[in-house]
């Protein structure tokens, strides 16, 4: 058994030169502990615990957290406490199995509770059993895994250094710090403590406001109300770290989309339709556009433009990557004919589950999904045929979109893609005759399958990139991901049923913001009122123009959909990245500072994610020390600005080193 290196190579985060190879921490030619009783047991425990916690918090508090980083921290902690030898490979497997929780939870709670929300209005005709919730989550997760594996090599190897992979970077640094130990892990640990404490103070005690806006001054408030112009920035440490890892280039593209919506479209709509009650797509609106705040205009109209932009950017991405899709399908076809031989010669770190298995498993999974739709949801053969065609088409084609989004910005626009899926499913089902309450249930369960598939695809590409950097065996990660999915689906199904019995999703005691949004979208469509196709069309045209101008359409469209305050700090983080990697005349020193900055940014993300979970659990338990009166005071935003500037100064100062990489 070979030794494990404790330092990522200098080419870990940059594009490779022609003929250059990336050498991971665990040698491709060595054998290391990965899948064993220890790693699988802890992985299953993490999947159960974090599925329950994420579902509770996502539905009760309205916060959905990413589980990968906290699980990585726990994996490092328990392996260190147990004095496991060469535990890096085991920790990756623990993280990979456990991280199924976040993917499955997002897929389930974004859609399926909407059934119970609508049940309060339509009676027992709108209902879902544990089996339906479990099957929708499990089948969606399995399809997401199977559809993504053929694209692993393209995203994690061929595009090495071209995508920032922010969440994967942070998680990798956490796992590497466990292998390093001692002084080498110190920058990440110190930054994790500072970033975690900073975000914990904001979320738990509210000493300063999380978001700074131009409304903090009287002139800014006037501009917001009269001209519908507002600027916002989230002052969290985790989001700042995310911006550093994404880098200035992609951060600017994302922010460009956000500013186009908030500074052009929102004010423009107010000017053009100031005195008009603009009902688009059947929405019941009583306010004129001029009476709305910029935030309401964004939620009511402009965000739909972002959804249309994401959908068209996805189609553009599919067209551009059609060669990759075709080669993946043709390789599977060759393996099915018995012409495989690649797996035998591939080094350990490039071995996937055979394409023959993937093709057969995908066909079986789709057949099971079809039978589930037919006998368990729609009880009509024709409706089930239409449903499985819609689900297969959207889930397969948009797998690459979900993976692209995670690779670029670390955020999966799964809610936007699911909204589009629900609308398309509702329109198609209505066209073939499935309407009313039964149509709503069918569309929501279809949405649950697609949402979980896309969520899983995005989360899984993060796991596979981590494995690529560290040198684990992809085949082992892929094989055991199915177990994590089944465990998470069963846990989430139980939690959803329990919460509905205890509180009732329609009672108002549960936030369930995404599910409420899905219910609000699907009801008018299934009732024959339509959808905001004009807004989706505008977004689609904008995405085409952006692509024509040579800019990445998905990055800009993500900015159009994600709220302004979460996009602007990405530019701040990107500017810090640019500054610390250019201030010396010595290239080697700049590289060393850039690498140290990545450790600090990863610490901010890890600390913020972990303490965010702790804070949300405290709030769930009734411990809330935040004064809403203080947060409404403009001085709280001024305090936030001061704290944010101090945090930025610490970040820049902490990267200062004269040592070369």
C-alpha positions as CSV (number, residue, x, y, z in Angstrom):
1,X,0.0,0.0,0.0
2,X,1.5,3.3,-1.1
3,X,1.8,6.4,1.0
4,X,-0.8,9.2,0.5
5,X,0.5,12.7,-0.4
6,X,-0.7,15.5,1.9
7,X,-0.4,18.4,-0.5
8,X,-2.6,19.0,-3.6
9,X,-0.4,19.5,-6.8
10,X,0.0,23.1,-8.0
11,X,-2.0,22.2,-11.2
12,X,-5.0,21.0,-9.2
13,X,-7.0,24.2,-9.9
14,X,-5.6,25.4,-13.2
15,X,-5.9,24.2,-16.8
16,X,-3.3,21.6,-17.9
17,X,-0.7,22.3,-20.6
18,X,-0.7,20.0,-23.6
19,X,0.7,16.6,-22.6
20,X,0.5,17.5,-18.8
21,X,-1.3,15.0,-16.5
22,X,-2.8,15.6,-13.1
23,X,-1.5,13.3,-10.4
24,X,-3.9,13.0,-7.4
25,X,-3.0,12.5,-3.8
26,X,-3.6,8.8,-4.0
27,X,-1.6,7.3,-6.8
28,X,-3.7,5.9,-9.7
29,X,-1.4,2.8,-9.5
30,X,-1.8,2.2,-5.8
31,X,-4.4,0.5,-3.6
32,X,-5.9,2.3,-0.6
33,X,-8.8,1.7,1.9
34,X,-12.0,3.0,0.4
35,X,-15.1,0.8,0.7
36,X,-15.2,-1.2,3.9
37,X,-17.5,-1.7,6.9
38,X,-16.3,1.6,8.5
39,X,-16.9,3.9,5.6
40,X,-20.2,2.3,4.5
41,X,-21.6,2.3,8.1
42,X,-20.7,5.9,8.7
43,X,-21.9,6.9,5.2
44,X,-25.3,5.4,5.9
45,X,-25.5,7.0,9.3
46,X,-24.7,10.4,7.8
47,X,-27.3,9.9,5.0
48,X,-30.0,9.2,7.6
49,X,-29.1,12.0,10.0
50,X,-28.6,14.7,7.4
51,X,-31.7,13.6,5.5
52,X,-33.8,14.0,8.6
53,X,-32.1,17.3,9.6
54,X,-32.3,18.8,6.2
55,X,-35.9,17.8,5.6
56,X,-37.0,19.2,9.1
57,X,-35.1,22.4,8.6
58,X,-36.0,22.9,5.0
59,X,-39.7,22.5,5.7
60,X,-40.0,24.0,9.2
61,X,-37.5,26.9,9.0
62,X,-37.3,27.3,5.2
63,X,-33.5,26.8,5.1
64,X,-32.0,24.0,2.9
65,X,-28.3,23.5,3.6
66,X,-25.7,21.6,1.6
67,X,-24.7,18.5,3.5
68,X,-21.3,17.7,1.8
69,X,-19.1,20.0,3.8
70,X,-20.5,19.2,7.3
71,X,-20.3,15.5,6.5
72,X,-16.7,15.8,5.3
73,X,-15.8,17.6,8.6
74,X,-17.5,14.8,10.7
75,X,-15.8,12.1,8.6
76,X,-12.4,13.7,9.2
77,X,-13.2,14.0,12.9
78,X,-14.3,10.4,13.5
79,X,-11.4,9.0,11.5
80,X,-8.9,11.1,13.5
81,X,-10.5,10.1,16.8
82,X,-10.4,6.4,15.8
83,X,-6.8,6.9,14.6
84,X,-7.6,5.3,11.2
85,X,-4.6,4.8,9.0
86,X,-4.8,6.2,5.5
87,X,-8.4,7.3,6.0
88,X,-8.6,9.7,3.0
89,X,-10.3,7.2,0.6
90,X,-12.7,6.1,3.4
91,X,-13.6,9.7,4.1
92,X,-14.5,10.4,0.5
93,X,-16.8,7.3,0.5
94,X,-18.4,8.5,3.8
95,X,-19.0,12.0,2.3
96,X,-20.2,10.5,-1.0
97,X,-22.8,8.2,0.5
98,X,-23.9,10.8,3.1
99,X,-24.2,13.7,0.6
100,X,-27.1,11.8,-1.0
101,X,-29.1,13.4,1.8
102,X,-28.9,17.0,0.5
103,X,-29.7,15.9,-3.1
104,X,-32.7,13.8,-2.2
105,X,-34.1,16.2,0.3
106,X,-34.0,19.1,-2.2
107,X,-35.8,17.0,-4.8
108,X,-38.5,15.8,-2.4
109,X,-39.3,18.9,-0.4
110,X,-39.3,21.3,-3.4
111,X,-42.3,19.5,-4.9
112,X,-44.0,16.7,-2.9
113,X,-45.4,18.7,0.1
114,X,-47.3,20.8,-2.5
115,X,-49.7,17.8,-2.7
116,X,-50.6,18.3,0.9
117,X,-50.8,22.0,0.6
118,X,-53.3,21.7,-2.2
119,X,-55.1,18.9,-0.3
120,X,-56.4,21.5,2.2
121,X,-58.2,23.2,-0.7
122,X,-59.4,20.2,-2.7
123,X,-59.9,17.5,0.0
124,X,-58.7,13.9,0.1
125,X,-58.5,13.6,-3.7
126,X,-55.2,15.4,-3.3
127,X,-53.1,12.9,-1.3
128,X,-49.8,11.0,-1.5
129,X,-48.8,7.8,0.3
130,X,-45.3,7.0,1.8
131,X,-44.8,4.6,-1.1
132,X,-45.4,7.4,-3.6
133,X,-43.1,9.8,-1.9
134,X,-40.4,7.2,-1.5
135,X,-40.6,5.9,-5.0
136,X,-40.5,9.4,-6.6
137,X,-37.4,10.3,-4.5
138,X,-35.6,7.0,-5.0
139,X,-36.3,6.6,-8.7
140,X,-35.4,10.2,-9.4
141,X,-32.1,9.8,-7.5
142,X,-31.2,6.6,-9.3
143,X,-31.9,8.1,-12.7
144,X,-29.8,11.2,-11.8
145,X,-26.8,8.9,-10.9
146,X,-27.2,6.7,-14.1
147,X,-27.7,9.7,-16.4
148,X,-24.6,11.5,-15.0
149,X,-22.0,8.8,-15.0
150,X,-21.4,8.9,-18.8
151,X,-20.5,12.6,-18.4
152,X,-18.0,12.1,-15.5
153,X,-14.9,12.1,-17.6
154,X,-15.9,15.2,-19.5
155,X,-16.7,17.3,-16.5
156,X,-14.0,16.2,-14.0
157,X,-11.1,15.3,-16.3
158,X,-11.5,16.9,-19.8
159,X,-12.6,20.2,-18.3
160,X,-10.0,20.2,-15.5
161,X,-9.2,23.8,-14.5
162,X,-11.9,25.3,-16.8
163,X,-14.7,25.1,-14.1
164,X,-14.1,26.4,-10.6
165,X,-16.2,23.7,-8.7
166,X,-16.5,25.9,-5.6
167,X,-18.3,23.4,-3.3
168,X,-16.1,20.5,-4.4
169,X,-13.0,22.7,-3.8
170,X,-14.1,23.6,-0.2
171,X,-14.9,19.9,0.6
172,X,-11.6,18.7,-0.9
173,X,-9.7,21.2,1.2
174,X,-11.5,19.9,4.3
175,X,-10.6,16.3,3.5
176,X,-7.0,17.2,2.6
177,X,-6.7,19.0,5.9
178,X,-7.6,15.8,7.7
179,X,-4.8,14.0,5.8
180,X,-2.3,16.8,6.5
181,X,-2.9,17.5,10.2
182,X,-0.6,19.9,12.1
183,X,0.5,23.3,10.8
184,X,-0.4,22.6,7.2
185,X,-4.1,22.5,8.0
186,X,-3.9,25.7,10.2
187,X,-5.0,28.3,7.6
188,X,-8.2,26.3,6.8
189,X,-9.0,25.6,10.5
190,X,-8.5,29.3,11.6
191,X,-10.5,30.6,8.6
192,X,-13.2,28.0,9.4
193,X,-13.4,29.2,13.0
194,X,-13.5,32.9,12.0
195,X,-16.0,32.4,9.1
196,X,-18.2,30.0,11.2
197,X,-18.3,32.4,14.2
198,X,-19.0,35.4,11.9
199,X,-22.0,33.7,10.2
200,X,-23.2,32.2,13.5
201,X,-23.3,35.7,15.2
202,X,-25.4,37.0,12.3
203,X,-27.8,34.0,12.1
204,X,-28.2,33.4,15.8
205,X,-27.8,36.8,17.5
206,X,-28.4,39.2,14.7
207,X,-25.6,41.6,15.9
208,X,-25.6,43.1,12.4
209,X,-27.8,42.6,9.3
210,X,-27.0,39.8,6.9
211,X,-27.9,42.0,3.8
212,X,-26.8,45.6,3.2
213,X,-29.0,47.5,0.8
214,X,-29.1,51.1,-0.6
215,X,-32.4,51.4,1.4
216,X,-30.2,52.1,4.5
217,X,-30.1,55.8,3.5
218,X,-33.1,58.0,2.8
219,X,-32.0,58.7,-0.8
220,X,-31.7,55.0,-1.5
221,X,-35.2,54.3,-0.2
222,X,-36.5,57.1,-2.4
223,X,-34.7,55.6,-5.5
224,X,-36.1,52.2,-4.7
225,X,-39.7,53.3,-4.4
226,X,-39.7,55.8,-7.2
227,X,-37.3,54.4,-9.8
228,X,-37.4,50.8,-8.6
229,X,-33.6,50.8,-8.4
230,X,-32.0,48.9,-5.5
231,X,-28.5,47.5,-4.7
232,X,-28.1,44.6,-2.3
233,X,-25.2,42.5,-1.0
234,X,-25.1,39.6,1.4
235,X,-22.3,40.1,3.9
236,X,-21.9,36.4,4.9
237,X,-18.4,34.8,5.1
238,X,-19.5,31.6,3.3
239,X,-20.8,33.6,0.2
240,X,-17.6,35.7,0.1
241,X,-15.5,32.4,0.1
242,X,-17.7,31.1,-2.7
243,X,-17.0,34.2,-4.8
244,X,-13.2,33.8,-4.3
245,X,-13.3,30.2,-5.5
246,X,-15.6,31.0,-8.5
247,X,-13.1,33.7,-9.5
248,X,-13.7,37.1,-11.1
249,X,-14.5,36.0,-14.6
250,X,-17.5,33.8,-13.8
251,X,-18.6,36.1,-10.9
252,X,-18.9,39.0,-13.4
253,X,-21.0,37.0,-15.8
254,X,-23.3,35.9,-13.1
255,X,-23.6,39.4,-11.7
256,X,-24.2,40.8,-15.2
257,X,-27.4,38.7,-15.4
258,X,-28.5,39.9,-12.0
259,X,-27.9,43.6,-12.8
260,X,-29.6,43.2,-16.1
261,X,-32.8,42.0,-14.3
262,X,-32.6,44.4,-11.3
263,X,-31.3,47.5,-13.0
264,X,-32.9,47.3,-16.4
265,X,-35.8,44.9,-16.5
266,X,-37.4,45.7,-13.1
267,X,-37.2,49.6,-13.5
268,X,-38.1,49.2,-17.2
269,X,-41.3,47.3,-16.4
270,X,-42.2,50.0,-13.9
271,X,-41.8,52.7,-16.5
272,X,-43.7,50.8,-19.3
273,X,-46.5,49.4,-17.2
274,X,-46.6,51.8,-14.3
275,X,-50.4,52.2,-14.0
276,X,-51.2,48.7,-15.4
277,X,-52.4,45.6,-13.5
278,X,-50.3,43.1,-15.5
279,X,-51.8,39.6,-15.2
280,X,-49.4,37.3,-17.0
281,X,-50.1,33.6,-17.3
282,X,-53.2,33.5,-15.2
283,X,-51.7,35.0,-12.1
284,X,-54.2,36.8,-9.9
285,X,-52.6,40.2,-9.4
286,X,-54.4,43.3,-8.0
287,X,-51.5,45.7,-7.8
288,X,-50.3,47.9,-10.6
289,X,-46.6,47.4,-11.5
290,X,-45.9,50.9,-10.2
291,X,-47.3,50.1,-6.8
292,X,-45.0,47.1,-6.4
293,X,-41.6,47.2,-4.7
294,X,-38.6,46.1,-6.8
295,X,-38.5,42.9,-4.9
296,X,-42.2,42.1,-5.7
297,X,-41.7,42.9,-9.4
298,X,-38.7,40.5,-9.4
299,X,-40.7,37.7,-7.8
300,X,-43.9,38.3,-9.8
301,X,-42.4,38.9,-13.3
302,X,-38.6,39.1,-13.7
303,X,-37.8,35.8,-12.1
304,X,-39.9,34.0,-14.7
305,X,-37.6,35.7,-17.3
306,X,-34.7,34.0,-15.5
307,X,-36.4,30.6,-15.6
308,X,-36.9,31.1,-19.4
309,X,-33.2,32.0,-19.7
310,X,-32.1,29.0,-17.7
311,X,-34.2,26.7,-19.9
312,X,-32.8,28.2,-23.1
313,X,-29.3,28.2,-21.8
314,X,-29.8,24.5,-21.0
315,X,-31.0,23.8,-24.6
316,X,-27.9,25.7,-25.9
317,X,-25.7,23.7,-23.6
318,X,-27.3,20.4,-24.8
319,X,-26.7,21.5,-28.5
320,X,-23.1,22.4,-27.8
321,X,-22.4,19.2,-25.8
322,X,-24.4,17.0,-28.3
323,X,-21.1,15.4,-29.4
324,X,-20.4,14.3,-25.8
325,X,-23.9,13.0,-25.4
326,X,-23.6,11.1,-28.7
327,X,-20.2,9.6,-27.8
328,X,-21.5,8.5,-24.4
329,X,-24.5,6.8,-26.0
330,X,-22.4,5.2,-28.7
331,X,-19.9,3.9,-26.1
332,X,-22.8,2.3,-24.2
333,X,-24.0,0.8,-27.5
334,X,-20.6,-0.7,-28.2
335,X,-20.5,-2.2,-24.8
336,X,-23.9,-3.7,-25.2
337,X,-22.7,-5.4,-28.4
338,X,-19.8,-6.8,-26.4
339,X,-17.0,-4.6,-27.8
340,X,-16.0,-3.2,-24.4
341,X,-12.4,-3.4,-23.3
342,X,-11.7,0.1,-22.0
343,X,-12.4,-0.8,-18.4
344,X,-9.7,-3.4,-18.4
345,X,-6.9,-1.0,-19.5
346,X,-8.1,2.1,-17.6
347,X,-6.1,3.1,-14.5
348,X,-7.9,2.7,-11.2
349,X,-8.8,6.4,-10.9
350,X,-10.6,6.4,-14.4
351,X,-12.7,3.2,-13.9
352,X,-16.4,3.8,-14.1
353,X,-19.3,1.3,-13.7
354,X,-19.5,-0.3,-17.2
355,X,-21.7,1.4,-19.7
356,X,-23.4,-1.9,-20.3
357,X,-24.6,-1.9,-16.7
358,X,-25.6,1.7,-16.9
359,X,-27.7,1.2,-20.1
360,X,-29.4,-1.9,-18.7
361,X,-30.0,-0.3,-15.2
362,X,-31.3,2.9,-16.9
363,X,-33.8,0.9,-19.0
364,X,-34.9,-1.1,-15.9
365,X,-35.3,2.1,-13.8
366,X,-37.4,3.8,-16.5
367,X,-39.6,0.7,-16.8
368,X,-40.1,0.7,-13.0
369,X,-40.9,4.4,-13.1
370,X,-43.4,3.8,-15.9
371,X,-45.1,1.0,-13.9
372,X,-45.1,3.3,-10.9
373,X,-46.8,6.1,-12.9
374,X,-49.3,3.6,-14.4
375,X,-50.4,1.6,-11.4
376,X,-49.4,3.9,-8.5
377,X,-50.2,7.4,-9.7
378,X,-52.3,7.8,-12.9
379,X,-54.1,4.4,-13.3
380,X,-54.2,4.9,-17.0
381,X,-51.8,3.4,-19.5
382,X,-51.8,6.3,-22.0
383,X,-51.2,8.9,-19.4
384,X,-48.3,6.9,-18.0
385,X,-46.7,6.6,-21.4
386,X,-46.9,10.3,-21.9
387,X,-45.5,10.9,-18.4
388,X,-42.5,8.6,-18.7
389,X,-41.6,10.2,-22.1
390,X,-41.7,13.7,-20.6
391,X,-39.7,12.7,-17.5
392,X,-37.0,10.8,-19.5
393,X,-36.6,13.6,-22.0
394,X,-36.2,16.4,-19.4
395,X,-34.2,14.4,-16.8
396,X,-31.6,13.1,-19.4
397,X,-31.2,16.3,-21.3
398,X,-31.0,18.7,-18.3
399,X,-28.5,16.4,-16.4
400,X,-25.7,18.3,-18.1
401,X,-27.3,21.7,-17.2
402,X,-27.4,20.7,-13.5
403,X,-23.8,19.5,-13.6
404,X,-22.7,22.7,-15.5
405,X,-24.4,25.0,-12.9
406,X,-22.7,23.2,-10.0
407,X,-19.4,23.3,-11.7
408,X,-19.6,27.0,-12.4
409,X,-21.4,28.6,-9.4
410,X,-21.8,25.8,-6.8
411,X,-25.6,26.4,-6.9
412,X,-28.0,24.1,-8.7
413,X,-30.9,26.0,-10.3
414,X,-33.1,23.0,-9.7
415,X,-36.1,24.9,-8.5
416,X,-36.1,26.9,-11.7
417,X,-35.8,23.8,-13.9
418,X,-38.4,22.0,-11.8
419,X,-40.9,24.9,-12.2
420,X,-40.3,24.6,-15.9
421,X,-40.8,20.8,-15.7
422,X,-44.1,21.2,-13.8
423,X,-45.4,23.7,-16.2
424,X,-44.5,21.6,-19.2
425,X,-45.9,18.4,-17.5
426,X,-49.1,20.2,-16.7
427,X,-49.5,21.5,-20.2
428,X,-48.8,18.1,-21.8
429,X,-51.0,16.2,-19.3
430,X,-53.9,18.7,-19.8
431,X,-53.5,18.3,-23.5
432,X,-54.0,14.5,-23.3
433,X,-56.9,14.8,-20.9
434,X,-55.5,14.5,-17.4
435,X,-56.7,17.6,-15.5
436,X,-58.0,18.7,-12.2
437,X,-56.8,17.3,-8.9
438,X,-55.6,14.0,-10.4
439,X,-53.6,15.9,-12.9
440,X,-52.0,18.1,-10.2
441,X,-50.9,15.0,-8.2
442,X,-49.5,13.4,-11.3
443,X,-47.6,16.5,-12.4
444,X,-46.2,17.0,-8.9
445,X,-44.9,13.4,-8.6
446,X,-43.4,13.7,-12.1
447,X,-41.8,17.0,-10.9
448,X,-40.5,15.1,-7.8
449,X,-38.8,12.5,-10.0
450,X,-37.2,15.1,-12.3
451,X,-36.3,17.5,-9.5
452,X,-34.5,14.7,-7.5
453,X,-32.8,13.4,-10.7
454,X,-31.4,16.9,-11.5
455,X,-30.5,17.6,-7.8
456,X,-28.7,14.3,-7.6
457,X,-26.8,14.9,-10.9
458,X,-25.6,18.3,-9.6
459,X,-24.6,16.9,-6.2
460,X,-22.9,13.8,-7.7
461,X,-20.6,15.7,-10.0
462,X,-19.3,17.4,-6.9
463,X,-18.5,14.0,-5.3
464,X,-16.8,12.8,-8.5
465,X,-14.7,15.9,-8.8
466,X,-13.6,15.5,-5.2
467,X,-12.7,11.9,-6.0
468,X,-10.7,13.0,-9.1
469,X,-8.7,15.5,-7.1
470,X,-7.9,13.0,-4.3
471,X,-7.5,9.8,-6.3
472,X,-10.4,7.6,-5.3
473,X,-12.0,5.0,-7.6
474,X,-15.0,6.4,-9.4
475,X,-16.6,2.9,-9.8
476,X,-16.7,2.6,-6.0
477,X,-18.2,6.0,-5.5
478,X,-20.8,5.3,-8.2
479,X,-21.7,1.9,-6.9
480,X,-22.3,2.9,-3.3
481,X,-24.2,6.1,-4.3
482,X,-27.3,4.0,-4.9
483,X,-27.3,2.8,-1.3
484,X,-27.2,6.4,0.0
485,X,-30.0,7.3,-2.3
486,X,-32.3,4.6,-1.1
487,X,-31.6,5.3,2.6
488,X,-32.1,9.1,2.1
489,X,-35.4,8.5,0.1
490,X,-36.8,6.3,2.9
491,X,-35.8,8.8,5.6
492,X,-37.2,11.8,3.7
493,X,-40.5,10.0,3.0
494,X,-40.9,9.3,6.7
495,X,-40.1,12.9,7.7
496,X,-42.5,14.4,5.2
497,X,-45.3,12.1,6.4
498,X,-44.5,12.8,10.0
499,X,-44.4,16.5,9.6
500,X,-47.7,16.5,7.7
501,X,-49.4,14.5,10.5
502,X,-47.9,16.6,13.2
503,X,-48.3,20.1,11.8
504,X,-50.0,19.9,8.4
505,X,-48.4,21.6,5.5
506,X,-51.4,23.9,5.0
507,X,-51.4,25.1,8.6
508,X,-48.8,27.8,8.1
509,X,-46.6,26.3,10.9
510,X,-44.3,25.0,8.2
511,X,-42.6,27.4,5.8
512,X,-42.1,25.0,2.8
513,X,-41.4,28.0,0.5
514,X,-40.4,26.0,-2.6
515,X,-43.4,23.6,-2.3
516,X,-45.7,26.6,-1.9
517,X,-44.3,28.2,-5.0
518,X,-44.8,24.9,-6.9
519,X,-48.4,24.7,-5.7
520,X,-49.0,28.3,-6.8
521,X,-47.6,27.7,-10.3
522,X,-49.3,24.3,-11.0
523,X,-52.8,25.2,-9.9
524,X,-53.6,27.9,-12.5
525,X,-52.0,25.8,-15.3
526,X,-54.1,22.7,-14.4
527,X,-57.2,24.9,-14.0
528,X,-56.7,26.1,-17.6
529,X,-55.5,29.6,-16.8
530,X,-52.1,29.2,-18.5
531,X,-48.5,30.2,-17.6
532,X,-46.3,33.3,-18.2
533,X,-45.1,32.1,-21.6
534,X,-44.3,35.7,-22.7
535,X,-41.9,36.1,-19.8
536,X,-40.3,32.7,-20.4
537,X,-40.0,33.7,-24.1
538,X,-38.2,36.9,-23.2
539,X,-35.7,35.0,-21.1
540,X,-35.1,32.5,-23.9
541,X,-34.5,35.3,-26.4
542,X,-32.1,37.0,-24.0
543,X,-30.2,33.7,-23.5
544,X,-29.8,33.4,-27.3
545,X,-28.5,37.0,-27.6
546,X,-26.0,36.4,-24.7
547,X,-24.8,33.2,-26.4
548,X,-24.4,35.1,-29.7
549,X,-22.3,37.7,-27.9
550,X,-19.9,34.9,-26.9
551,X,-20.8,34.9,-23.2
552,X,-21.7,31.8,-21.2
553,X,-25.5,31.8,-21.3
554,X,-26.0,29.6,-18.3
555,X,-23.8,31.7,-16.0
556,X,-25.7,34.9,-17.0
557,X,-29.1,33.2,-16.8
558,X,-28.3,31.9,-13.3
559,X,-27.6,35.5,-12.3
560,X,-31.1,36.5,-13.6
561,X,-32.7,33.8,-11.4
562,X,-30.7,33.9,-8.2
563,X,-31.5,37.0,-6.0
564,X,-29.3,40.0,-6.4
565,X,-27.9,39.9,-2.8
566,X,-26.4,36.5,-3.4
567,X,-24.7,37.5,-6.7
568,X,-23.0,40.7,-5.8
569,X,-20.7,39.2,-3.0
570,X,-19.4,36.8,-5.7
571,X,-17.8,39.7,-7.4
572,X,-16.3,40.9,-4.2
573,X,-14.8,37.5,-3.6
574,X,-13.6,37.4,-7.3
575,X,-12.0,40.8,-6.8
576,X,-10.1,39.5,-3.8
577,X,-8.9,36.5,-5.8
578,X,-7.7,38.9,-8.6
579,X,-6.0,41.2,-6.1
580,X,-4.1,38.6,-4.1
581,X,-2.9,36.7,-7.2
582,X,-1.6,39.9,-9.0
583,X,0.0,42.1,-6.3
584,X,3.5,40.6,-6.5
585,X,5.9,40.8,-9.5
586,X,6.9,37.2,-8.6
587,X,4.6,34.7,-10.3
588,X,5.5,32.0,-7.8
589,X,4.6,34.2,-4.9
590,X,1.2,35.1,-6.5
591,X,0.5,31.4,-7.0
592,X,1.3,30.6,-3.3
593,X,-0.9,33.5,-2.2
594,X,-3.7,32.3,-4.5
595,X,-3.5,28.8,-3.0
596,X,-3.5,30.1,0.6
597,X,-6.6,32.2,-0.4
598,X,-8.3,29.0,-1.6
599,X,-7.7,27.4,1.8
600,X,-9.1,30.5,3.6
601,X,-12.2,30.7,1.2
602,X,-12.8,27.0,1.8
603,X,-12.6,27.6,5.6
604,X,-15.2,30.3,5.3
605,X,-17.5,28.1,3.3
606,X,-17.0,25.1,5.7
607,X,-17.4,27.1,8.8
608,X,-20.4,29.0,7.5
609,X,-22.1,25.8,6.4
610,X,-21.5,24.0,9.7
611,X,-22.5,26.9,11.9
612,X,-25.5,27.5,9.7
613,X,-26.8,24.1,10.5
614,X,-26.2,24.7,14.3
615,X,-28.0,28.0,14.1
616,X,-30.9,26.6,12.2
617,X,-31.2,23.7,14.7
618,X,-31.2,26.2,17.6
619,X,-33.9,28.2,15.9
620,X,-35.9,25.0,15.3
621,X,-35.6,24.3,19.0
622,X,-37.1,27.7,19.9
623,X,-33.8,29.5,20.6
624,X,-34.0,32.7,18.7
625,X,-32.0,35.8,20.0
626,X,-32.5,37.9,16.9
627,X,-34.2,41.3,17.4
628,X,-36.4,42.1,14.3
629,X,-36.7,45.7,15.5
630,X,-32.8,46.1,15.4
631,X,-32.6,44.5,12.0
632,X,-35.2,46.9,10.7
633,X,-32.9,49.8,11.9
634,X,-30.6,51.2,9.1
635,X,-27.8,51.1,11.7
636,X,-27.8,47.3,11.6
637,X,-26.8,47.5,8.0
638,X,-24.1,50.1,8.8
639,X,-22.8,47.6,11.4
640,X,-22.9,44.9,8.8
641,X,-20.9,47.0,6.3
642,X,-18.2,47.6,9.0
643,X,-18.0,43.9,9.9
644,X,-17.8,43.0,6.2
645,X,-14.9,45.4,5.6
646,X,-13.1,43.9,8.5
647,X,-13.7,40.4,7.2
648,X,-12.3,41.3,3.8
649,X,-9.2,42.9,5.4
650,X,-8.6,39.8,7.4
651,X,-9.0,37.7,4.2
652,X,-6.4,39.8,2.2
653,X,-4.0,40.0,5.1
654,X,-4.2,36.2,5.8
655,X,-3.2,35.4,2.2
656,X,0.0,37.4,2.6
657,X,3.1,35.2,2.3
658,X,6.5,35.7,0.8
659,X,7.0,31.9,0.4
660,X,6.8,30.4,-3.1
661,X,4.6,27.4,-3.8
